[in-house]
Amino acid sequence: GFEGIEKTLAGDGKAGTFCHGDTPGLADACLVPQVFNARRFKIDMGKYPKISAVDAACLKLPAFDKARPENQPDAE
């Protein structure tokens, strides 16, 4: 799935800081947890620079940072 997303982000002309421009949206909210899981399972994200850049931009925002699994009260 990441191959398709990476290709879309690289070629749709709508990508900016986030998946579809310079404002985060639903696509970003769905992408960030998938990137978290990919990293958890040691997937090489170096092959996906656009996805990694969107993820990094999202995680700089307070709402995304607060939603990180490790920031939850029941985190292990």
PyMOL Python script that loads the backbone (N, CA, C, O; Angstrom):
from pymol import cmd

cmd.read_pdbstr("""\
ATOM      1  N   GLY A   1       0.775  -1.199   0.000  1.00  0.00           N
ATOM      2  CA  GLY A   1       0.000   0.000   0.000  1.00  0.00           C
ATOM      3  C   GLY A   1       0.825   1.277   0.000  1.00  0.00           C
ATOM      4  O   GLY A   1       0.435   2.269  -0.615  1.00  0.00           O
ATOM      5  N   PHE A   2       1.976   1.258   0.692  1.00  0.00           N
ATOM      6  CA  PHE A   2       2.784   2.477   0.746  1.00  0.00           C
ATOM      7  C   PHE A   2       3.306   2.875  -0.632  1.00  0.00           C
ATOM      8  O   PHE A   2       3.475   4.062  -0.910  1.00  0.00           O
ATOM      9  N   GLU A   3       3.564   1.887  -1.499  1.00  0.00           N
ATOM     10  CA  GLU A   3       4.054   2.225  -2.840  1.00  0.00           C
ATOM     11  C   GLU A   3       3.043   3.104  -3.568  1.00  0.00           C
ATOM     12  O   GLU A   3       3.408   4.103  -4.188  1.00  0.00           O
ATOM     13  N   GLY A   4       1.772   2.723  -3.488  1.00  0.00           N
ATOM     14  CA  GLY A   4       0.720   3.488  -4.140  1.00  0.00           C
ATOM     15  C   GLY A   4       0.554   4.875  -3.552  1.00  0.00           C
ATOM     16  O   GLY A   4       0.368   5.848  -4.283  1.00  0.00           O
ATOM     17  N   ILE A   5       0.621   4.969  -2.234  1.00  0.00           N
ATOM     18  CA  ILE A   5       0.486   6.272  -1.575  1.00  0.00           C
ATOM     19  C   ILE A   5       1.664   7.167  -1.939  1.00  0.00           C
ATOM     20  O   ILE A   5       1.486   8.346  -2.246  1.00  0.00           O
ATOM     21  N   GLU A   6       2.861   6.602  -1.903  1.00  0.00           N
ATOM     22  CA  GLU A   6       4.059   7.373  -2.245  1.00  0.00           C
ATOM     23  C   GLU A   6       3.948   7.914  -3.673  1.00  0.00           C
ATOM     24  O   GLU A   6       4.257   9.078  -3.931  1.00  0.00           O
ATOM     25  N   LYS A   7       3.507   7.066  -4.586  1.00  0.00           N
ATOM     26  CA  LYS A   7       3.352   7.475  -5.988  1.00  0.00           C
ATOM     27  C   LYS A   7       2.302   8.581  -6.119  1.00  0.00           C
ATOM     28  O   LYS A   7       2.496   9.541  -6.866  1.00  0.00           O
ATOM     29  N   THR A   8       1.215   8.446  -5.405  1.00  0.00           N
ATOM     30  CA  THR A   8       0.160   9.467  -5.442  1.00  0.00           C
ATOM     31  C   THR A   8       0.674  10.787  -4.886  1.00  0.00           C
ATOM     32  O   THR A   8       0.443  11.842  -5.478  1.00  0.00           O
ATOM     33  N   LEU A   9       1.364  10.737  -3.761  1.00  0.00           N
ATOM     34  CA  LEU A   9       1.897  11.967  -3.164  1.00  0.00           C
ATOM     35  C   LEU A   9       2.913  12.638  -4.083  1.00  0.00           C
ATOM     36  O   LEU A   9       2.992  13.865  -4.137  1.00  0.00           O
ATOM     37  N   ALA A  10       3.677  11.842  -4.795  1.00  0.00           N
ATOM     38  CA  ALA A  10       4.703  12.389  -5.675  1.00  0.00           C
ATOM     39  C   ALA A  10       4.132  12.966  -6.959  1.00  0.00           C
ATOM     40  O   ALA A  10       4.723  13.867  -7.553  1.00  0.00           O
ATOM     41  N   GLY A  11       2.983  12.450  -7.392  1.00  0.00           N
ATOM     42  CA  GLY A  11       2.524  12.840  -8.708  1.00  0.00           C
ATOM     43  C   GLY A  11       1.178  13.507  -8.839  1.00  0.00           C
ATOM     44  O   GLY A  11       0.782  13.862  -9.950  1.00  0.00           O
ATOM     45  N   ASP A  12       0.453  13.694  -7.741  1.00  0.00           N
ATOM     46  CA  ASP A  12      -0.895  14.238  -7.911  1.00  0.00           C
ATOM     47  C   ASP A  12      -0.943  15.758  -7.988  1.00  0.00           C
ATOM     48  O   ASP A  12      -1.984  16.327  -8.317  1.00  0.00           O
ATOM     49  N   GLY A  13       0.164  16.418  -7.689  1.00  0.00           N
ATOM     50  CA  GLY A  13       0.187  17.876  -7.760  1.00  0.00           C
ATOM     51  C   GLY A  13      -0.542  18.563  -6.623  1.00  0.00           C
ATOM     52  O   GLY A  13      -0.557  19.792  -6.552  1.00  0.00           O
ATOM     53  N   LYS A  14      -1.152  17.787  -5.726  1.00  0.00           N
ATOM     54  CA  LYS A  14      -1.895  18.362  -4.607  1.00  0.00           C
ATOM     55  C   LYS A  14      -1.125  18.267  -3.305  1.00  0.00           C
ATOM     56  O   LYS A  14      -1.457  18.940  -2.330  1.00  0.00           O
ATOM     57  N   ALA A  15      -0.105  17.439  -3.290  1.00  0.00           N
ATOM     58  CA  ALA A  15       0.658  17.262  -2.058  1.00  0.00           C
ATOM     59  C   ALA A  15       1.394  18.551  -1.722  1.00  0.00           C
ATOM     60  O   ALA A  15       1.955  19.220  -2.591  1.00  0.00           O
ATOM     61  N   GLY A  16       1.375  18.866  -0.473  1.00  0.00           N
ATOM     62  CA  GLY A  16       2.126  19.999   0.047  1.00  0.00           C
ATOM     63  C   GLY A  16       2.836  19.482   1.268  1.00  0.00           C
ATOM     64  O   GLY A  16       3.546  18.478   1.215  1.00  0.00           O
ATOM     65  N   THR A  17       2.643  20.166   2.352  1.00  0.00           N
ATOM     66  CA  THR A  17       3.201  19.700   3.614  1.00  0.00           C
ATOM     67  C   THR A  17       2.503  18.419   4.063  1.00  0.00           C
ATOM     68  O   THR A  17       3.109  17.547   4.686  1.00  0.00           O
ATOM     69  N   PHE A  18       1.219  18.326   3.734  1.00  0.00           N
ATOM     70  CA  PHE A  18       0.407  17.175   4.128  1.00  0.00           C
ATOM     71  C   PHE A  18      -0.044  16.424   2.875  1.00  0.00           C
ATOM     72  O   PHE A  18       0.374  16.776   1.772  1.00  0.00           O
ATOM     73  N   CYS A  19      -0.870  15.419   3.015  1.00  0.00           N
ATOM     74  CA  CYS A  19      -1.258  14.588   1.876  1.00  0.00           C
ATOM     75  C   CYS A  19      -1.907  15.382   0.746  1.00  0.00           C
ATOM     76  O   CYS A  19      -1.655  15.114  -0.429  1.00  0.00           O
ATOM     77  N   HIS A  20      -2.728  16.342   1.094  1.00  0.00           N
ATOM     78  CA  HIS A  20      -3.460  17.097   0.069  1.00  0.00           C
ATOM     79  C   HIS A  20      -3.379  18.582   0.346  1.00  0.00           C
ATOM     80  O   HIS A  20      -4.400  19.238   0.549  1.00  0.00           O
ATOM     81  N   GLY A  21      -2.192  19.104   0.356  1.00  0.00           N
ATOM     82  CA  GLY A  21      -2.024  20.538   0.540  1.00  0.00           C
ATOM     83  C   GLY A  21      -1.293  20.880   1.825  1.00  0.00           C
ATOM     84  O   GLY A  21      -0.517  20.088   2.358  1.00  0.00           O
ATOM     85  N   ASP A  22      -1.562  22.065   2.295  1.00  0.00           N
ATOM     86  CA  ASP A  22      -0.850  22.566   3.469  1.00  0.00           C
ATOM     87  C   ASP A  22      -1.686  22.576   4.737  1.00  0.00           C
ATOM     88  O   ASP A  22      -1.338  23.242   5.713  1.00  0.00           O
ATOM     89  N   THR A  23      -2.780  21.843   4.723  1.00  0.00           N
ATOM     90  CA  THR A  23      -3.638  21.686   5.897  1.00  0.00           C
ATOM     91  C   THR A  23      -3.859  20.197   6.118  1.00  0.00           C
ATOM     92  O   THR A  23      -4.201  19.488   5.172  1.00  0.00           O
ATOM     93  N   PRO A  24      -3.675  19.699   7.342  1.00  0.00           N
ATOM     94  CA  PRO A  24      -3.897  18.270   7.564  1.00  0.00           C
ATOM     95  C   PRO A  24      -5.372  17.913   7.386  1.00  0.00           C
ATOM     96  O   PRO A  24      -6.263  18.728   7.627  1.00  0.00           O
ATOM     97  N   GLY A  25      -5.599  16.692   6.965  1.00  0.00           N
ATOM     98  CA  GLY A  25      -6.964  16.224   6.755  1.00  0.00           C
ATOM     99  C   GLY A  25      -7.103  14.756   7.122  1.00  0.00           C
ATOM    100  O   GLY A  25      -6.246  14.177   7.789  1.00  0.00           O
ATOM    101  N   LEU A  26      -8.197  14.174   6.674  1.00  0.00           N
ATOM    102  CA  LEU A  26      -8.498  12.791   7.006  1.00  0.00           C
ATOM    103  C   LEU A  26      -7.426  11.832   6.495  1.00  0.00           C
ATOM    104  O   LEU A  26      -7.075  10.872   7.181  1.00  0.00           O
ATOM    105  N   ALA A  27      -6.905  12.084   5.298  1.00  0.00           N
ATOM    106  CA  ALA A  27      -5.857  11.203   4.763  1.00  0.00           C
ATOM    107  C   ALA A  27      -4.647  11.173   5.694  1.00  0.00           C
ATOM    108  O   ALA A  27      -4.050  10.118   5.908  1.00  0.00           O
ATOM    109  N   ASP A  28      -4.291  12.318   6.240  1.00  0.00           N
ATOM    110  CA  ASP A  28      -3.152  12.384   7.169  1.00  0.00           C
ATOM    111  C   ASP A  28      -3.466  11.638   8.461  1.00  0.00           C
ATOM    112  O   ASP A  28      -2.618  10.924   8.995  1.00  0.00           O
ATOM    113  N   ALA A  29      -4.683  11.805   8.956  1.00  0.00           N
ATOM    114  CA  ALA A  29      -5.089  11.126  10.190  1.00  0.00           C
ATOM    115  C   ALA A  29      -5.090   9.615  10.019  1.00  0.00           C
ATOM    116  O   ALA A  29      -4.886   8.888  10.992  1.00  0.00           O
ATOM    117  N   CYS A  30      -5.313   9.130   8.812  1.00  0.00           N
ATOM    118  CA  CYS A  30      -5.273   7.693   8.545  1.00  0.00           C
ATOM    119  C   CYS A  30      -3.851   7.200   8.271  1.00  0.00           C
ATOM    120  O   CYS A  30      -3.513   6.058   8.585  1.00  0.00           O
ATOM    121  N   LEU A  31      -3.029   8.059   7.688  1.00  0.00           N
ATOM    122  CA  LEU A  31      -1.675   7.658   7.317  1.00  0.00           C
ATOM    123  C   LEU A  31      -0.746   7.531   8.530  1.00  0.00           C
ATOM    124  O   LEU A  31       0.041   6.587   8.607  1.00  0.00           O
ATOM    125  N   VAL A  32      -0.830   8.451   9.453  1.00  0.00           N
ATOM    126  CA  VAL A  32       0.104   8.479  10.588  1.00  0.00           C
ATOM    127  C   VAL A  32       0.087   7.172  11.390  1.00  0.00           C
ATOM    128  O   VAL A  32       1.164   6.663  11.703  1.00  0.00           O
ATOM    129  N   PRO A  33      -1.057   6.608  11.736  1.00  0.00           N
ATOM    130  CA  PRO A  33      -1.019   5.334  12.472  1.00  0.00           C
ATOM    131  C   PRO A  33      -0.416   4.186  11.662  1.00  0.00           C
ATOM    132  O   PRO A  33       0.210   3.286  12.223  1.00  0.00           O
ATOM    133  N   GLN A  34      -0.607   4.220  10.346  1.00  0.00           N
ATOM    134  CA  GLN A  34      -0.026   3.177   9.510  1.00  0.00           C
ATOM    135  C   GLN A  34       1.501   3.282   9.488  1.00  0.00           C
ATOM    136  O   GLN A  34       2.199   2.268   9.484  1.00  0.00           O
ATOM    137  N   VAL A  35       2.001   4.496   9.473  1.00  0.00           N
ATOM    138  CA  VAL A  35       3.455   4.698   9.521  1.00  0.00           C
ATOM    139  C   VAL A  35       3.994   4.248  10.876  1.00  0.00           C
ATOM    140  O   VAL A  35       5.050   3.620  10.950  1.00  0.00           O
ATOM    141  N   PHE A  36       3.275   4.568  11.938  1.00  0.00           N
ATOM    142  CA  PHE A  36       3.682   4.110  13.272  1.00  0.00           C
ATOM    143  C   PHE A  36       3.821   2.589  13.284  1.00  0.00           C
ATOM    144  O   PHE A  36       4.825   2.058  13.759  1.00  0.00           O
ATOM    145  N   ASN A  37       2.814   1.892  12.762  1.00  0.00           N
ATOM    146  CA  ASN A  37       2.853   0.431  12.757  1.00  0.00           C
ATOM    147  C   ASN A  37       3.962  -0.103  11.857  1.00  0.00           C
ATOM    148  O   ASN A  37       4.602  -1.100  12.190  1.00  0.00           O
ATOM    149  N   ALA A  38       4.192   0.541  10.737  1.00  0.00           N
ATOM    150  CA  ALA A  38       5.275   0.112   9.859  1.00  0.00           C
ATOM    151  C   ALA A  38       6.609   0.197  10.590  1.00  0.00           C
ATOM    152  O   ALA A  38       7.432  -0.715  10.498  1.00  0.00           O
ATOM    153  N   ARG A  39       6.816   1.261  11.296  1.00  0.00           N
ATOM    154  CA  ARG A  39       8.066   1.409  12.044  1.00  0.00           C
ATOM    155  C   ARG A  39       8.150   0.393  13.183  1.00  0.00           C
ATOM    156  O   ARG A  39       9.216  -0.148  13.476  1.00  0.00           O
ATOM    157  N   ARG A  40       7.019   0.152  13.807  1.00  0.00           N
ATOM    158  CA  ARG A  40       6.979  -0.826  14.900  1.00  0.00           C
ATOM    159  C   ARG A  40       7.398  -2.208  14.404  1.00  0.00           C
ATOM    160  O   ARG A  40       8.056  -2.962  15.120  1.00  0.00           O
ATOM    161  N   PHE A  41       7.010  -2.528  13.173  1.00  0.00           N
ATOM    162  CA  PHE A  41       7.359  -3.821  12.585  1.00  0.00           C
ATOM    163  C   PHE A  41       8.617  -3.747  11.718  1.00  0.00           C
ATOM    164  O   PHE A  41       8.893  -4.635  10.911  1.00  0.00           O
ATOM    165  N   LYS A  42       9.375  -2.652  11.911  1.00  0.00           N
ATOM    166  CA  LYS A  42      10.691  -2.468  11.295  1.00  0.00           C
ATOM    167  C   LYS A  42      10.665  -2.477   9.760  1.00  0.00           C
ATOM    168  O   LYS A  42      11.548  -3.045   9.117  1.00  0.00           O
ATOM    169  N   ILE A  43       9.648  -1.843   9.190  1.00  0.00           N
ATOM    170  CA  ILE A  43       9.579  -1.647   7.742  1.00  0.00           C
ATOM    171  C   ILE A  43      10.519  -0.490   7.390  1.00  0.00           C
ATOM    172  O   ILE A  43      10.529   0.535   8.073  1.00  0.00           O
ATOM    173  N   ASP A  44      11.298  -0.654   6.338  1.00  0.00           N
ATOM    174  CA  ASP A  44      12.227   0.388   5.901  1.00  0.00           C
ATOM    175  C   ASP A  44      11.441   1.542   5.284  1.00  0.00           C
ATOM    176  O   ASP A  44      10.970   1.438   4.152  1.00  0.00           O
ATOM    177  N   MET A  45      11.300   2.626   6.016  1.00  0.00           N
ATOM    178  CA  MET A  45      10.556   3.789   5.530  1.00  0.00           C
ATOM    179  C   MET A  45      11.414   4.685   4.644  1.00  0.00           C
ATOM    180  O   MET A  45      10.918   5.672   4.103  1.00  0.00           O
ATOM    181  N   GLY A  46      12.695   4.353   4.490  1.00  0.00           N
ATOM    182  CA  GLY A  46      13.564   5.117   3.608  1.00  0.00           C
ATOM    183  C   GLY A  46      13.119   5.072   2.157  1.00  0.00           C
ATOM    184  O   GLY A  46      13.466   5.949   1.366  1.00  0.00           O
ATOM    185  N   LYS A  47      12.350   4.050   1.809  1.00  0.00           N
ATOM    186  CA  LYS A  47      11.833   3.914   0.449  1.00  0.00           C
ATOM    187  C   LYS A  47      10.648   4.843   0.195  1.00  0.00           C
ATOM    188  O   LYS A  47      10.175   4.956  -0.936  1.00  0.00           O
ATOM    189  N   TYR A  48      10.169   5.508   1.248  1.00  0.00           N
ATOM    190  CA  TYR A  48       8.963   6.322   1.151  1.00  0.00           C
ATOM    191  C   TYR A  48       9.219   7.732   1.695  1.00  0.00           C
ATOM    192  O   TYR A  48       8.684   8.090   2.744  1.00  0.00           O
ATOM    193  N   PRO A  49      10.020   8.527   1.005  1.00  0.00           N
ATOM    194  CA  PRO A  49      10.364   9.851   1.539  1.00  0.00           C
ATOM    195  C   PRO A  49       9.180  10.815   1.645  1.00  0.00           C
ATOM    196  O   PRO A  49       9.137  11.628   2.567  1.00  0.00           O
ATOM    197  N   LYS A  50       8.230  10.740   0.730  1.00  0.00           N
ATOM    198  CA  LYS A  50       7.069  11.642   0.788  1.00  0.00           C
ATOM    199  C   LYS A  50       6.188  11.280   1.986  1.00  0.00           C
ATOM    200  O   LYS A  50       5.742  12.158   2.725  1.00  0.00           O
ATOM    201  N   ILE A  51       5.947  10.000   2.168  1.00  0.00           N
ATOM    202  CA  ILE A  51       5.145   9.547   3.308  1.00  0.00           C
ATOM    203  C   ILE A  51       5.842   9.935   4.608  1.00  0.00           C
ATOM    204  O   ILE A  51       5.199  10.421   5.538  1.00  0.00           O
ATOM    205  N   SER A  52       7.139   9.723   4.673  1.00  0.00           N
ATOM    206  CA  SER A  52       7.886  10.070   5.885  1.00  0.00           C
ATOM    207  C   SER A  52       7.835  11.565   6.172  1.00  0.00           C
ATOM    208  O   SER A  52       7.751  11.975   7.330  1.00  0.00           O
ATOM    209  N   ALA A  53       7.885  12.379   5.119  1.00  0.00           N
ATOM    210  CA  ALA A  53       7.814  13.833   5.309  1.00  0.00           C
ATOM    211  C   ALA A  53       6.435  14.255   5.814  1.00  0.00           C
ATOM    212  O   ALA A  53       6.329  15.117   6.687  1.00  0.00           O
ATOM    213  N   VAL A  54       5.391  13.659   5.273  1.00  0.00           N
ATOM    214  CA  VAL A  54       4.027  13.971   5.747  1.00  0.00           C
ATOM    215  C   VAL A  54       3.885  13.553   7.204  1.00  0.00           C
ATOM    216  O   VAL A  54       3.351  14.306   8.019  1.00  0.00           O
ATOM    217  N   ASP A  55       4.359  12.364   7.532  1.00  0.00           N
ATOM    218  CA  ASP A  55       4.295  11.872   8.911  1.00  0.00           C
ATOM    219  C   ASP A  55       5.018  12.830   9.857  1.00  0.00           C
ATOM    220  O   ASP A  55       4.487  13.182  10.910  1.00  0.00           O
ATOM    221  N   ALA A  56       6.215  13.248   9.489  1.00  0.00           N
ATOM    222  CA  ALA A  56       6.988  14.169  10.333  1.00  0.00           C
ATOM    223  C   ALA A  56       6.261  15.493  10.519  1.00  0.00           C
ATOM    224  O   ALA A  56       6.250  16.047  11.619  1.00  0.00           O
ATOM    225  N   ALA A  57       5.659  16.001   9.458  1.00  0.00           N
ATOM    226  CA  ALA A  57       4.920  17.271   9.554  1.00  0.00           C
ATOM    227  C   ALA A  57       3.717  17.120  10.483  1.00  0.00           C
ATOM    228  O   ALA A  57       3.424  18.004  11.289  1.00  0.00           O
ATOM    229  N   CYS A  58       3.033  15.997  10.360  1.00  0.00           N
ATOM    230  CA  CYS A  58       1.872  15.766  11.225  1.00  0.00           C
ATOM    231  C   CYS A  58       2.281  15.696  12.691  1.00  0.00           C
ATOM    232  O   CYS A  58       1.629  16.284  13.554  1.00  0.00           O
ATOM    233  N   LEU A  59       3.353  14.979  12.965  1.00  0.00           N
ATOM    234  CA  LEU A  59       3.753  14.775  14.353  1.00  0.00           C
ATOM    235  C   LEU A  59       4.290  16.036  15.020  1.00  0.00           C
ATOM    236  O   LEU A  59       4.496  16.052  16.234  1.00  0.00           O
ATOM    237  N   LYS A  60       4.519  17.085  14.245  1.00  0.00           N
ATOM    238  CA  LYS A  60       4.907  18.376  14.820  1.00  0.00           C
ATOM    239  C   LYS A  60       3.691  19.131  15.356  1.00  0.00           C
ATOM    240  O   LYS A  60       3.836  20.093  16.110  1.00  0.00           O
ATOM    241  N   LEU A  61       2.492  18.694  14.964  1.00  0.00           N
ATOM    242  CA  LEU A  61       1.264  19.363  15.408  1.00  0.00           C
ATOM    243  C   LEU A  61       0.820  18.806  16.761  1.00  0.00           C
ATOM    244  O   LEU A  61       0.884  17.596  16.977  1.00  0.00           O
ATOM    245  N   PRO A  62       0.375  19.666  17.669  1.00  0.00           N
ATOM    246  CA  PRO A  62      -0.007  19.207  19.009  1.00  0.00           C
ATOM    247  C   PRO A  62      -1.049  18.086  19.014  1.00  0.00           C
ATOM    248  O   PRO A  62      -0.924  17.148  19.802  1.00  0.00           O
ATOM    249  N   ALA A  63      -2.050  18.155  18.178  1.00  0.00           N
ATOM    250  CA  ALA A  63      -3.096  17.127  18.192  1.00  0.00           C
ATOM    251  C   ALA A  63      -2.541  15.754  17.812  1.00  0.00           C
ATOM    252  O   ALA A  63      -2.891  14.749  18.430  1.00  0.00           O
ATOM    253  N   PHE A  64      -1.681  15.711  16.803  1.00  0.00           N
ATOM    254  CA  PHE A  64      -1.075  14.446  16.405  1.00  0.00           C
ATOM    255  C   PHE A  64      -0.106  13.958  17.476  1.00  0.00           C
ATOM    256  O   PHE A  64      -0.045  12.762  17.759  1.00  0.00           O
ATOM    257  N   ASP A  65       0.645  14.868  18.066  1.00  0.00           N
ATOM    258  CA  ASP A  65       1.598  14.486  19.105  1.00  0.00           C
ATOM    259  C   ASP A  65       0.865  13.892  20.305  1.00  0.00           C
ATOM    260  O   ASP A  65       1.294  12.876  20.851  1.00  0.00           O
ATOM    261  N   LYS A  66      -0.215  14.504  20.711  1.00  0.00           N
ATOM    262  CA  LYS A  66      -0.979  13.995  21.855  1.00  0.00           C
ATOM    263  C   LYS A  66      -1.595  12.634  21.566  1.00  0.00           C
ATOM    264  O   LYS A  66      -1.830  11.854  22.489  1.00  0.00           O
ATOM    265  N   ALA A  67      -1.859  12.342  20.299  1.00  0.00           N
ATOM    266  CA  ALA A  67      -2.498  11.075  19.927  1.00  0.00           C
ATOM    267  C   ALA A  67      -1.514   9.924  19.762  1.00  0.00           C
ATOM    268  O   ALA A  67      -1.932   8.784  19.557  1.00  0.00           O
ATOM    269  N   ARG A  68      -0.218  10.200  19.846  1.00  0.00           N
ATOM    270  CA  ARG A  68       0.773   9.126  19.698  1.00  0.00           C
ATOM    271  C   ARG A  68       0.496   8.026  20.726  1.00  0.00           C
ATOM    272  O   ARG A  68       0.163   8.321  21.873  1.00  0.00           O
ATOM    273  N   PRO A  69       0.631   6.779  20.323  1.00  0.00           N
ATOM    274  CA  PRO A  69       0.390   5.685  21.269  1.00  0.00           C
ATOM    275  C   PRO A  69       1.207   5.804  22.552  1.00  0.00           C
ATOM    276  O   PRO A  69       0.697   5.526  23.638  1.00  0.00           O
ATOM    277  N   GLU A  70       2.464   6.212  22.438  1.00  0.00           N
ATOM    278  CA  GLU A  70       3.303   6.304  23.635  1.00  0.00           C
ATOM    279  C   GLU A  70       2.885   7.437  24.574  1.00  0.00           C
ATOM    280  O   GLU A  70       3.354   7.498  25.711  1.00  0.00           O
ATOM    281  N   ASN A  71       2.015   8.327  24.117  1.00  0.00           N
ATOM    282  CA  ASN A  71       1.540   9.423  24.965  1.00  0.00           C
ATOM    283  C   ASN A  71       0.184   9.121  25.616  1.00  0.00           C
ATOM    284  O   ASN A  71      -0.413   9.989  26.253  1.00  0.00           O
ATOM    285  N   GLN A  72      -0.291   7.890  25.451  1.00  0.00           N
ATOM    286  CA  GLN A  72      -1.573   7.520  26.039  1.00  0.00           C
ATOM    287  C   GLN A  72      -1.372   7.034  27.475  1.00  0.00           C
ATOM    288  O   GLN A  72      -0.331   6.464  27.804  1.00  0.00           O
ATOM    289  N   PRO A  73      -2.373   7.262  28.326  1.00  0.00           N
ATOM    290  CA  PRO A  73      -2.229   6.883  29.739  1.00  0.00           C
ATOM    291  C   PRO A  73      -1.925   5.406  29.965  1.00  0.00           C
ATOM    292  O   PRO A  73      -1.275   5.046  30.946  1.00  0.00           O
ATOM    293  N   ASP A  74      -2.394   4.554  29.061  1.00  0.00           N
ATOM    294  CA  ASP A  74      -2.181   3.107  29.253  1.00  0.00           C
ATOM    295  C   ASP A  74      -1.009   2.576  28.448  1.00  0.00           C
ATOM    296  O   ASP A  74      -0.890   1.367  28.249  1.00  0.00           O
ATOM    297  N   ALA A  75      -0.133   3.476  27.978  1.00  0.00           N
ATOM    298  CA  ALA A  75       1.016   3.033  27.186  1.00  0.00           C
ATOM    299  C   ALA A  75       1.941   2.165  28.019  1.00  0.00           C
ATOM    300  O   ALA A  75       2.139   2.400  29.212  1.00  0.00           O
ATOM    301  N   GLU A  76       2.487   1.187  27.384  1.00  0.00           N
ATOM    302  CA  GLU A  76       3.406   0.267  28.099  1.00  0.00           C
ATOM    303  C   GLU A  76       4.819   0.741  27.955  1.00  0.00           C
ATOM    304  O   GLU A  76       5.737   0.111  28.480  1.00  0.00           O
TER     305      GLU A  76
END
""", "prot")
cmd.dss("prot")
cmd.show_as("cartoon", "prot")
cmd.util.cbc("prot")
cmd.orient("prot")
